[in-house]
Amino acid sequence: MNDGMNHDGMMMSPPSSMSNNTMNHHHHESHNMVMMHMTFFWGKNAQILFSGWPGSRSGMYALALVFVFVLSFLVEWLSHCKLIKSGSRHVVAGLLQTTLHALRVGLAYLVMLAVMSFNGGVFLAAVAGHTLGFLLFGSRVFTRSPPPSKTSDLPPMSC
C-alpha cells in the first residue's frame, strides 16, 4: 500500500482513537481501518456528512439522497428568492440579506461536503436538486412577463 491508498482507489485512515504508534503496529490489519473513497463509486454503503451515516441500509441511503437533493434545492431557492420588501430600512434589510447569504453559503458547503463522499448517487442527487431549483426559481420557463431588473435579494454565487 502506497500513501495510504489501496488498489480500489480508497484512502485508508485509522479510526480517530488510534495513535500513530498503534497505527504503525496494526498497519496490516485492514479491519481496523476506515475506508474513504477517493474516486467515484456506486452503491449504498457510503458515509455522507456524518460518521456512520447513512449506514448500510437502503432506506437510510435513500433518505440521505433526499436530504442532499433538498439541500441543493434550497441553495437555488435562496439564490433566487425575494424576501426583502422594497422600502425596508437599510439596517434591517442588510442584516436579513447577510443572514440569507450565510445560510446559502452554509447549505452550499454542506452539499459540497456530501458530494466529496464520491458516491455517484449523492452527486446525481445534488445536481438534480440544483437543476430543479434553478428551473423553478431561476429560469424564465414559468414566467410570462419580462425578467425583473432585480431577480434576487442576494448576488449570484461565484467560484
N, C-alpha and C positions, 0 to 999 in steps of 0.2 A: 504494500500500500504506500503510495506516494502522497505527501502533503495532505494526509487525512482523507483522500478520495478512494473509493472502491471502484471496481470495474463497471458498476452500473451508473456512474456519474453522481453518486450520492456522497455527500460530505458526512464524515463520521466525527462526532464530537462526544466527549464524555458527559454523563449526566452532571448537573451542576454540583452535586455533592461530592464528586470525585476530585481529589487533588492531582497535581501534575505527577507526583511520585506514584500515586495509586494508578493513574492512567498508564504510566510507563510500565509498571509491573503487570497490569492487566491488558496491555496493548492488543494482544491477540484474542482476547475474549470479547468477540463482537456482540454477544448478547447483552453486555453492559453498556453498549454504545447507543446513542440516539441518532437515528438516521435522518439526514436532511437532504432532500433532492436539490441538485444544482443544475438540473436540466428538466425540461417539461416532461411530465408523466401523466398517465391517465389512471384513474382509479379512485375509490372512495377512501382509501387509507391515507389520508393527508392530515397534516397538522396546520390549522389555519388560525392565525392571530393569538391563540391561547394554547398553552401546553396541554396536550391530550384532547383537544377539541378539533374536530368533531368525533374523534374515536374511530372505531371500525364498523359502526352500524350505518346501514344505508340511509335510514331515516334522518339521522343526525347529519350525515353528509348533505342530504337534500336540504335540510334546514340551513346549513352553512352556505349553500349556494344561493338560497333565497335571501339570506342575510347580506351577502356580498352584492347581489342584484339590487336590493333595496338601498344599500349604502351608496352605490354608484348612481342610482336613480335620484336619490336625494341631493347628491352633488350637482347634478344637472338642474334640478328644480331650484336649488339655492343660487345657481349661476344665472338663472333667467327670471327669478321672481321679482315682483314689485310689491314690497310690503310697506315701504315708507311713503306716506301720503305727502303730496306736494303741499307746501305751506307749513310743514312741521318745523319746529325750532331746530336750528342748526346743531346745537349740542346734542339734543335727543336723537336727531337723525344720524348724526355722526357716531354716537355710541351704538345705536342699533345696527348701523352699517358695519361697524367694527366687529360687533358680536356675530353678525351673519357671516362676515369674512372668516373669523376664527372657526366658526362651526363648519363652514365649507372646506377650509383647509384641513381641519382635523379629520373630517369624513374622507376627504380625498387621500390623506395619508393612510388611513385605515384600509381603504381599497387597495392602495399601492402595496401595503404590507401583506394583505391577503393574496394578492397576485404573486408576491415573492415566494409563496409556497410552491410555485412552479407546477401547480396542479392545473391541467388543461380545463377541467370543468369550472374551476374558480375563475380562470382567465376569461372563458366564454361568458360566465355569469356577469362579470364586471363589464365586459364590452357590451353585452345585451342591455344591462341597466343604463349605461351611459347613452347607448343608442336610442332606447325607448324614451328616456328622459329628454334627450335633445329633440327627438321627433315631436314630442308633446309640448315642450316648453320653449325650445329654441328655434325650431324651423317655422316656416310660414305655411305649412301644409294645412293647418286648421284655421287660418285667418283669411278673411276676405278683404280687410282694409290694408292700406299700405303700412309698411313697418313703422312703428313709432320711432321718434327721434332717440328716446332712451328706452332700451329694452330690459334693463335690469337695475337693481339698486347697487349691484357690485360690478366692478370692472371684470372683463374676461380673465380667466386664469391663463397664465402664460408660463412656459417652461424656460 
